[in-house]
Amino acid sequence: MAEDRPILALGSAAFAISEYAAVLKRYQIDTIPLTGLTNNAGVTKAVADAVATRTTSGKASYVAFIWFFGTSQFSPFDENMLSSLTQNGCRFFSGGGAGYDDVGTEWMTSEGAYYCNTPTAITVSTANGALMLILAATRPLIQGDMYTKAGKWRGDASIPAGLIPYGEDIEGMTLGIIGLGSIGKALAVRAQACGMKIIYNNRRRILESEENGATYVSMDDLLATSDVISVNCPLTESTRHLLGRTEFSKMKTGVFIVNTARGAIIDEEALVEALRSGKVSRVGLDVVEHEPKIHPGLLDPSLSYRVTLQPHTTGRTTQAFYKGELQIIKSVDEFMRGERPEYAVNDPKI
């Protein structure tokens, strides 16, 4: 019976509404409302209170815990927040988003619990967003926007750089993709349609049948030959500050940088230095190292007209979040049927 295997949810579906309504009929789901919650501590207490209420009432313990998109401000989703669940038998967790550097997956694995992400939900939206930022950087979009809104049209000597420079066509440019996963592959297709040559670097080369015309190169070759570099790899201990002073020194002078992955993959101090020196021409960043705090150098008027910033939103479309909620539902159903969920990122001993 559903009552014997209850699920706890942080918030509710906002996009796959009818599909989630059907889930509510299949399973016993208790919901922690987002109203009034402002931080990690509040969610930690709400989870512990929900677990305690079940225990004191003699009801079955939660077997699963899920959270939806729009809850990243409550992270990290780790042992501190969720141990009250695993101590009482919870063996499944799932949250909205492809990245999971803010989820305690190693701890979950040690507890015998799955963690399922939504790996392909934001692929199209993020790839489109990356191409948008590539175009914004190679065409001085932000500078043109600033000048036009200031009533300066194409500029004058009273504002940064005097006059807006010519843009650059990306046709014929080499795009170096760091991380040719699902998003990197989708970006490659879009960039190829614009006439770009694609090179990439991964920890290991992917199957030739999946490269779709992209060429695998060493990191040093990618840095030295790319006109545009797009960061699309996950944040791990090995990729933290993957692009730092040494890496910027190996790049072409005037290179364009785009990051739609995680901010900490780029050493922002080194990035600001590279912008100041002219080694980096312009950047398009959907993510920053210490979100939501922006490095002051990126906001400095002497540089900011060469920096396009987005508040970690290139993957945030209604279509992406709808797909993501469907993937959470899929993982829940598979777990509740006793199957290994397709989107599990770990391999716990169940």
C-alpha positions as a LaTeX table, in Angstrom:
\begin{tabular}{lrrr}
\hline
Residue & $x$ (\AA) & $y$ (\AA) & $z$ (\AA) \\
\hline
Met1 & 0.00 & 0.00 & 0.00 \\
Ala2 & 1.11 & 3.59 & $-0.68$ \\
Glu3 & 0.84 & 4.45 & 3.02 \\
Asp4 & 3.58 & 1.91 & 3.80 \\
Arg5 & 6.12 & 3.64 & 1.53 \\
Pro6 & 5.59 & 7.39 & 1.90 \\
Ile7 & 7.55 & 10.10 & 0.08 \\
Leu8 & 8.56 & 13.55 & 1.32 \\
Ala9 & 8.70 & 16.42 & $-1.17$ \\
Leu10 & 10.19 & 19.90 & $-0.89$ \\
Gly11 & 7.76 & 22.03 & $-2.82$ \\
Ser12 & 5.69 & 20.76 & $-5.70$ \\
Ala13 & 5.75 & 20.47 & $-9.47$ \\
Ala14 & 5.17 & 23.78 & $-11.24$ \\
Phe15 & 5.39 & 22.64 & $-14.87$ \\
Ala16 & 4.40 & 18.96 & $-15.19$ \\
Ile17 & 1.36 & 19.69 & $-13.08$ \\
Ser18 & $-1.09$ & 17.10 & $-14.42$ \\
Glu19 & 1.58 & 14.39 & $-14.45$ \\
Tyr20 & 2.49 & 15.13 & $-10.83$ \\
Ala21 & $-1.18$ & 15.10 & $-9.86$ \\
Ala22 & $-1.24$ & 11.50 & $-11.05$ \\
Val23 & 1.82 & 10.75 & $-8.91$ \\
Leu24 & 0.01 & 12.11 & $-5.86$ \\
Lys25 & $-2.68$ & 9.51 & $-6.49$ \\
Arg26 & $-0.17$ & 6.66 & $-6.81$ \\
Tyr27 & 1.83 & 7.39 & $-3.69$ \\
Gln28 & 1.49 & 8.90 & $-0.24$ \\
Ile29 & 3.40 & 12.17 & $-0.55$ \\
Asp30 & 3.84 & 14.73 & 2.24 \\
Thr31 & 4.86 & 18.18 & 1.02 \\
Ile32 & 7.02 & 20.77 & 2.75 \\
Pro33 & 5.68 & 24.12 & 1.49 \\
Leu34 & 8.29 & 26.57 & 0.26 \\
Thr35 & 6.41 & 29.48 & 1.78 \\
Gly36 & 8.38 & 30.90 & 4.68 \\
Leu37 & 11.55 & 28.97 & 3.90 \\
Thr38 & 14.56 & 31.19 & 3.31 \\
Asn39 & 17.69 & 29.14 & 3.86 \\
Asn40 & 19.33 & 25.76 & 4.37 \\
Ala41 & 18.73 & 25.78 & 8.11 \\
Gly42 & 15.00 & 26.25 & 7.61 \\
Val43 & 14.76 & 23.30 & 5.24 \\
Thr44 & 16.91 & 21.14 & 7.53 \\
Lys45 & 14.52 & 21.81 & 10.40 \\
Ala46 & 11.45 & 21.24 & 8.24 \\
Val47 & 12.79 & 17.86 & 7.09 \\
Ala48 & 13.64 & 16.80 & 10.65 \\
Asp49 & 10.22 & 17.93 & 11.88 \\
Ala50 & 8.46 & 15.95 & 9.14 \\
Val51 & 10.44 & 12.82 & 10.04 \\
Ala52 & 9.74 & 13.28 & 13.77 \\
Thr53 & 6.01 & 13.75 & 13.18 \\
Arg54 & 5.84 & 10.43 & 11.35 \\
Thr55 & 7.84 & 8.68 & 14.04 \\
Thr56 & 5.79 & 9.95 & 16.98 \\
Ser57 & 2.54 & 9.14 & 15.20 \\
Gly58 & 3.65 & 5.58 & 14.54 \\
Lys59 & 3.41 & 5.94 & 10.78 \\
Ala60 & 5.81 & 4.39 & 8.26 \\
Ser61 & 9.04 & 6.28 & 7.61 \\
Tyr62 & 9.80 & 8.07 & 4.37 \\
Val63 & 11.48 & 5.96 & 1.72 \\
Ala64 & 12.17 & 8.84 & $-0.68$ \\
Phe65 & 12.77 & 12.58 & $-0.71$ \\
Ile66 & 12.45 & 14.81 & $-3.78$ \\
Trp67 & 12.93 & 18.48 & $-4.51$ \\
Phe68 & 12.13 & 20.51 & $-7.59$ \\
Phe69 & 13.67 & 23.33 & $-9.60$ \\
Gly70 & 13.90 & 26.70 & $-7.88$ \\
Thr71 & 15.26 & 25.29 & $-4.62$ \\
Ser72 & 19.00 & 25.77 & $-5.17$ \\
Gln73 & 19.05 & 28.55 & $-2.58$ \\
Phe74 & 18.52 & 25.88 & 0.07 \\
Ser75 & 21.59 & 23.82 & $-0.89$ \\
Pro76 & 23.70 & 21.95 & $-0.05$ \\
Phe77 & 21.48 & 18.87 & 0.02 \\
Asp78 & 23.85 & 16.87 & 2.16 \\
Glu79 & 24.21 & 14.80 & 5.31 \\
Asn80 & 23.55 & 17.77 & 7.58 \\
Met81 & 20.17 & 18.41 & 5.95 \\
Leu82 & 19.07 & 14.87 & 5.15 \\
Ser83 & 20.53 & 12.49 & 7.75 \\
Ser84 & 17.26 & 12.39 & 9.68 \\
Leu85 & 15.77 & 10.74 & 6.59 \\
Thr86 & 18.44 & 8.10 & 5.99 \\
Gln87 & 18.53 & 7.23 & 9.70 \\
Asn88 & 14.90 & 6.24 & 9.30 \\
Gly89 & 15.26 & 4.23 & 6.10 \\
Cys90 & 15.09 & 6.74 & 3.25 \\
Arg91 & 16.99 & 5.29 & 0.30 \\
Phe92 & 16.12 & 7.57 & $-2.61$ \\
Phe93 & 16.75 & 11.24 & $-3.38$ \\
Ser94 & 16.08 & 13.20 & $-6.55$ \\
Gly95 & 16.37 & 16.88 & $-7.41$ \\
Gly96 & 15.95 & 19.16 & $-10.39$ \\
Gly97 & 19.13 & 19.97 & $-12.29$ \\
Ala98 & 21.87 & 18.30 & $-14.28$ \\
Gly99 & 24.70 & 19.33 & $-11.94$ \\
Tyr100 & 24.96 & 17.85 & $-8.48$ \\
Asp101 & 28.08 & 19.37 & $-6.96$ \\
Asp102 & 25.83 & 20.70 & $-4.17$ \\
Val103 & 24.45 & 17.23 & $-3.35$ \\
Gly104 & 26.11 & 14.82 & $-0.91$ \\
Thr105 & 26.22 & 11.92 & $-3.35$ \\
Glu106 & 29.16 & 10.17 & $-1.68$ \\
Trp107 & 27.37 & 10.26 & 1.66 \\
Met108 & 24.15 & 9.02 & 0.04 \\
Thr109 & 26.05 & 6.14 & $-1.53$ \\
Ser110 & 27.50 & 5.19 & 1.85 \\
Glu111 & 23.96 & 5.19 & 3.25 \\
Gly112 & 22.73 & 2.88 & 0.50 \\
Ala113 & 20.66 & 5.62 & $-1.13$ \\
Tyr114 & 20.27 & 6.62 & $-4.78$ \\
Tyr115 & 20.59 & 10.14 & $-6.05$ \\
Cys116 & 18.91 & 10.89 & $-9.38$ \\
Asn117 & 19.41 & 14.12 & $-11.30$ \\
Thr118 & 17.63 & 15.36 & $-14.43$ \\
Pro119 & 20.55 & 14.92 & $-16.84$ \\
Thr120 & 19.10 & 15.90 & $-20.20$ \\
Ala121 & 16.26 & 18.22 & $-19.23$ \\
Ile122 & 18.26 & 21.41 & $-19.73$ \\
Thr123 & 20.43 & 20.18 & $-22.61$ \\
Val124 & 18.68 & 22.13 & $-25.37$ \\
Ser125 & 18.08 & 25.28 & $-23.33$ \\
Thr126 & 21.66 & 25.44 & $-22.04$ \\
Ala127 & 23.16 & 24.73 & $-25.46$ \\
Asn128 & 21.02 & 27.50 & $-26.94$ \\
Gly129 & 22.10 & 29.76 & $-24.07$ \\
Ala130 & 25.76 & 28.98 & $-24.69$ \\
Leu131 & 25.41 & 29.88 & $-28.36$ \\
Met132 & 23.61 & 33.07 & $-27.30$ \\
Leu133 & 26.58 & 34.01 & $-25.10$ \\
Ile134 & 29.06 & 33.15 & $-27.85$ \\
Leu135 & 27.25 & 35.56 & $-30.16$ \\
Ala136 & 26.96 & 38.17 & $-27.40$ \\
Ala137 & 30.71 & 38.00 & $-26.79$ \\
Thr138 & 31.91 & 37.96 & $-30.39$ \\
Arg139 & 29.51 & 40.76 & $-31.23$ \\
Pro140 & 30.01 & 43.45 & $-28.54$ \\
Leu141 & 26.37 & 43.09 & $-27.50$ \\
Ile142 & 26.63 & 44.49 & $-23.98$ \\
Gln143 & 28.63 & 47.50 & $-25.08$ \\
Gly144 & 26.10 & 48.29 & $-27.79$ \\
Asp145 & 23.25 & 47.90 & $-25.30$ \\
Met146 & 24.96 & 50.18 & $-22.77$ \\
Tyr147 & 25.73 & 52.88 & $-25.33$ \\
Thr148 & 22.30 & 52.86 & $-26.92$ \\
Lys149 & 20.47 & 53.10 & $-23.57$ \\
Ala150 & 22.80 & 55.92 & $-22.51$ \\
Gly151 & 21.82 & 57.89 & $-25.60$ \\
Lys152 & 25.33 & 57.60 & $-26.99$ \\
Trp153 & 24.34 & 55.42 & $-29.96$ \\
Arg154 & 27.71 & 54.01 & $-31.07$ \\
Gly155 & 29.59 & 55.77 & $-28.33$ \\
Asp156 & 31.83 & 58.75 & $-27.78$ \\
Ala157 & 34.93 & 59.62 & $-25.82$ \\
Ser158 & 33.00 & 60.04 & $-22.55$ \\
Ile159 & 32.33 & 56.33 & $-22.07$ \\
Pro160 & 34.51 & 53.16 & $-22.00$ \\
Ala161 & 36.50 & 52.44 & $-25.14$ \\
Gly162 & 35.21 & 55.52 & $-26.93$ \\
Leu163 & 33.39 & 53.92 & $-29.84$ \\
Ile164 & 31.78 & 50.51 & $-30.11$ \\
Pro165 & 34.15 & 48.17 & $-31.96$ \\
Tyr166 & 33.30 & 46.00 & $-34.93$ \\
Gly167 & 31.95 & 42.56 & $-34.13$ \\
Glu168 & 33.43 & 39.30 & $-35.35$ \\
Asp169 & 31.66 & 36.67 & $-37.45$ \\
Ile170 & 31.96 & 33.23 & $-35.87$ \\
Glu171 & 31.91 & 31.51 & $-39.26$ \\
Gly172 & 35.35 & 29.98 & $-39.72$ \\
Met173 & 36.29 & 30.34 & $-36.05$ \\
Thr174 & 37.46 & 27.39 & $-33.97$ \\
Leu175 & 35.30 & 26.62 & $-30.96$ \\
Gly176 & 37.02 & 24.69 & $-28.20$ \\
Ile177 & 34.50 & 22.85 & $-26.02$ \\
Ile178 & 35.73 & 21.71 & $-22.62$ \\
Gly179 & 33.42 & 18.79 & $-21.83$ \\
Leu180 & 31.65 & 17.18 & $-24.78$ \\
Gly181 & 28.77 & 15.72 & $-22.81$ \\
Ser182 & 25.12 & 16.08 & $-23.78$ \\
Ile183 & 25.18 & 19.88 & $-23.57$ \\
Gly184 & 28.57 & 20.13 & $-25.27$ \\
Lys185 & 27.37 & 17.92 & $-28.12$ \\
Ala186 & 24.20 & 19.99 & $-28.54$ \\
Leu187 & 26.26 & 23.18 & $-28.60$ \\
Ala188 & 28.61 & 21.68 & $-31.19$ \\
Val189 & 25.71 & 20.98 & $-33.56$ \\
Arg190 & 24.46 & 24.55 & $-33.23$ \\
Ala191 & 27.92 & 26.07 & $-33.64$ \\
Gln192 & 28.64 & 23.91 & $-36.69$ \\
Ala193 & 25.45 & 25.25 & $-38.26$ \\
Cys194 & 27.03 & 28.70 & $-37.88$ \\
Gly195 & 30.17 & 27.56 & $-39.68$ \\
Met196 & 32.43 & 26.98 & $-36.68$ \\
Lys197 & 35.09 & 24.28 & $-36.51$ \\
Ile198 & 34.72 & 22.19 & $-33.34$ \\
Ile199 & 37.52 & 20.81 & $-31.20$ \\
Tyr200 & 37.04 & 19.39 & $-27.71$ \\
Asn201 & 38.75 & 18.01 & $-24.66$ \\
Asn202 & 37.37 & 15.48 & $-22.18$ \\
Arg203 & 39.03 & 13.33 & $-19.56$ \\
Arg204 & 38.93 & 10.73 & $-22.30$ \\
Arg205 & 37.93 & 10.77 & $-25.95$ \\
Ile206 & 34.32 & 9.82 & $-26.67$ \\
Leu207 & 33.39 & 7.28 & $-29.32$ \\
Glu208 & 34.17 & 8.53 & $-32.82$ \\
Ser209 & 30.57 & 7.75 & $-33.81$ \\
Glu210 & 29.41 & 10.33 & $-31.24$ \\
Glu211 & 31.82 & 13.11 & $-32.19$ \\
Asn212 & 29.73 & 14.31 & $-35.14$ \\
Gly213 & 32.65 & 16.07 & $-36.78$ \\
Ala214 & 34.26 & 17.38 & $-33.59$ \\
Thr215 & 37.97 & 16.68 & $-33.16$ \\
Tyr216 & 39.47 & 15.47 & $-29.89$ \\
Val217 & 42.60 & 17.41 & $-28.88$ \\
Ser218 & 44.79 & 17.79 & $-25.81$ \\
Met219 & 43.94 & 20.59 & $-23.41$ \\
Asp220 & 47.09 & 22.47 & $-24.42$ \\
Asp221 & 46.10 & 22.27 & $-28.09$ \\
Leu222 & 42.58 & 23.43 & $-27.30$ \\
Leu223 & 43.88 & 26.42 & $-25.36$ \\
Ala224 & 46.39 & 27.36 & $-28.05$ \\
Thr225 & 44.15 & 27.08 & $-31.12$ \\
Ser226 & 40.62 & 28.05 & $-30.04$ \\
Asp227 & 39.15 & 31.39 & $-31.03$ \\
Val228 & 36.26 & 30.78 & $-28.62$ \\
Ile229 & 36.37 & 28.52 & $-25.55$ \\
Ser230 & 33.15 & 27.18 & $-24.02$ \\
Val231 & 33.18 & 25.54 & $-20.59$ \\
Asn232 & 30.70 & 22.67 & $-20.45$ \\
Cys233 & 32.25 & 20.19 & $-17.99$ \\
Pro234 & 30.97 & 19.40 & $-14.48$ \\
Leu235 & 32.57 & 20.94 & $-11.41$ \\
Thr236 & 34.68 & 18.40 & $-9.54$ \\
Glu237 & 37.81 & 18.67 & $-7.46$ \\
Ser238 & 39.84 & 18.02 & $-10.62$ \\
Thr239 & 38.07 & 20.74 & $-12.64$ \\
Arg240 & 38.00 & 23.46 & $-9.96$ \\
His241 & 40.04 & 26.38 & $-11.37$ \\
Leu242 & 40.70 & 24.32 & $-14.48$ \\
Leu243 & 41.24 & 27.63 & $-16.27$ \\
Gly244 & 43.72 & 29.72 & $-14.31$ \\
Arg245 & 46.71 & 31.96 & $-14.97$ \\
Thr246 & 48.74 & 29.20 & $-16.60$ \\
Glu247 & 45.90 & 28.20 & $-18.92$ \\
Phe248 & 45.09 & 31.80 & $-19.91$ \\
Ser249 & 48.76 & 32.33 & $-20.80$ \\
Lys250 & 48.48 & 29.50 & $-23.34$ \\
Met251 & 45.45 & 30.97 & $-25.11$ \\
Lys252 & 45.36 & 33.12 & $-28.22$ \\
Thr253 & 45.42 & 36.83 & $-27.55$ \\
Gly254 & 41.88 & 38.12 & $-28.01$ \\
Val255 & 40.16 & 34.80 & $-27.23$ \\
Phe256 & 36.47 & 34.79 & $-26.28$ \\
Ile257 & 35.37 & 32.80 & $-23.19$ \\
Val258 & 31.91 & 31.43 & $-22.40$ \\
Asn259 & 30.92 & 29.50 & $-19.26$ \\
Thr260 & 27.50 & 27.89 & $-18.78$ \\
Ala261 & 28.71 & 25.10 & $-16.46$ \\
Arg262 & 29.92 & 26.15 & $-12.99$ \\
Gly263 & 31.66 & 29.37 & $-12.04$ \\
Ala264 & 34.45 & 27.80 & $-9.99$ \\
Ile265 & 35.83 & 26.01 & $-13.05$ \\
Ile266 & 37.37 & 29.38 & $-13.93$ \\
Asp267 & 39.69 & 31.20 & $-11.54$ \\
Glu268 & 37.98 & 34.60 & $-11.65$ \\
Glu269 & 41.04 & 36.50 & $-10.41$ \\
Ala270 & 42.94 & 35.09 & $-13.37$ \\
Leu271 & 40.04 & 35.85 & $-15.72$ \\
Val272 & 39.93 & 39.49 & $-14.66$ \\
Glu273 & 43.69 & 39.76 & $-15.16$ \\
Ala274 & 43.33 & 38.25 & $-18.63$ \\
Leu275 & 40.58 & 40.73 & $-19.49$ \\
Arg276 & 42.71 & 43.64 & $-18.26$ \\
Ser277 & 45.71 & 42.51 & $-20.30$ \\
Gly278 & 43.66 & 41.93 & $-23.45$ \\
Lys279 & 44.49 & 38.23 & $-23.55$ \\
Val280 & 40.72 & 37.67 & $-23.29$ \\
Ser281 & 38.69 & 39.93 & $-25.56$ \\
Arg282 & 35.20 & 39.45 & $-24.12$ \\
Val283 & 33.37 & 36.89 & $-21.99$ \\
Gly284 & 29.85 & 35.53 & $-21.62$ \\
Leu285 & 29.16 & 34.09 & $-18.17$ \\
Asp286 & 25.98 & 32.39 & $-17.01$ \\
Val287 & 27.74 & 31.30 & $-13.82$ \\
Val288 & 30.21 & 32.93 & $-11.44$ \\
Glu289 & 32.56 & 31.51 & $-8.85$ \\
His290 & 30.78 & 32.70 & $-5.72$ \\
Glu291 & 27.13 & 32.96 & $-6.76$ \\
Pro292 & 25.32 & 35.25 & $-6.39$ \\
Lys293 & 28.29 & 37.49 & $-5.52$ \\
Ile294 & 29.96 & 38.94 & $-8.61$ \\
His295 & 33.71 & 39.48 & $-8.69$ \\
Pro296 & 34.20 & 43.28 & $-8.48$ \\
Gly297 & 36.60 & 43.18 & $-11.41$ \\
Leu298 & 33.81 & 41.96 & $-13.69$ \\
Leu299 & 31.70 & 44.95 & $-12.61$ \\
Asp300 & 34.51 & 47.50 & $-12.97$ \\
Pro301 & 33.36 & 50.05 & $-15.59$ \\
Ser302 & 36.71 & 49.72 & $-17.32$ \\
Leu303 & 35.90 & 46.03 & $-18.03$ \\
Ser304 & 32.17 & 45.49 & $-17.59$ \\
Tyr305 & 31.33 & 46.59 & $-21.14$ \\
Arg306 & 33.27 & 43.48 & $-22.28$ \\
Val307 & 31.41 & 41.14 & $-19.93$ \\
Thr308 & 28.00 & 39.61 & $-20.60$ \\
Leu309 & 26.48 & 38.23 & $-17.39$ \\
Gln310 & 23.44 & 36.06 & $-16.83$ \\
Pro311 & 22.19 & 34.97 & $-13.35$ \\
His312 & 22.59 & 31.22 & $-13.97$ \\
Thr313 & 19.49 & 31.20 & $-16.15$ \\
Thr314 & 20.49 & 29.87 & $-19.59$ \\
Gly315 & 18.92 & 26.51 & $-18.73$ \\
Arg316 & 15.80 & 28.03 & $-17.19$ \\
Thr317 & 13.04 & 27.63 & $-19.74$ \\
Thr318 & 9.52 & 26.33 & $-19.26$ \\
Gln319 & 10.24 & 23.48 & $-21.64$ \\
Ala320 & 13.42 & 22.47 & $-19.78$ \\
Phe321 & 11.75 & 22.48 & $-16.37$ \\
Tyr322 & 8.80 & 20.52 & $-17.69$ \\
Lys323 & 11.18 & 17.85 & $-19.00$ \\
Gly324 & 13.04 & 17.90 & $-15.69$ \\
Glu325 & 9.94 & 17.33 & $-13.60$ \\
Leu326 & 9.03 & 14.41 & $-15.85$ \\
Gln327 & 12.48 & 12.95 & $-15.21$ \\
Ile328 & 12.03 & 13.26 & $-11.44$ \\
Ile329 & 8.68 & 11.47 & $-11.74$ \\
Lys330 & 10.27 & 8.76 & $-13.88$ \\
Ser331 & 12.99 & 8.14 & $-11.31$ \\
Val332 & 10.47 & 7.98 & $-8.47$ \\
Asp333 & 8.37 & 5.42 & $-10.33$ \\
Glu334 & 11.39 & 3.26 & $-11.12$ \\
Phe335 & 12.58 & 3.29 & $-7.52$ \\
Met336 & 9.14 & 2.52 & $-6.16$ \\
Arg337 & 8.95 & $-0.47$ & $-8.55$ \\
Gly338 & 12.19 & $-1.77$ & $-7.09$ \\
Glu339 & 14.27 & $-0.93$ & $-10.17$ \\
Arg340 & 17.57 & 0.89 & $-10.45$ \\
Pro341 & 16.56 & 4.35 & $-11.73$ \\
Glu342 & 17.97 & 5.20 & $-15.13$ \\
Tyr343 & 19.10 & 8.64 & $-13.96$ \\
Ala344 & 20.89 & 7.46 & $-10.81$ \\
Val345 & 24.32 & 9.08 & $-10.66$ \\
Asn346 & 25.65 & 6.70 & $-7.99$ \\
Asp347 & 25.70 & 3.00 & $-7.32$ \\
Pro348 & 24.74 & 2.34 & $-3.69$ \\
Lys349 & 24.47 & $-1.08$ & $-2.15$ \\
Ile350 & 20.72 & $-1.49$ & $-1.77$ \\
\hline
\end{tabular}
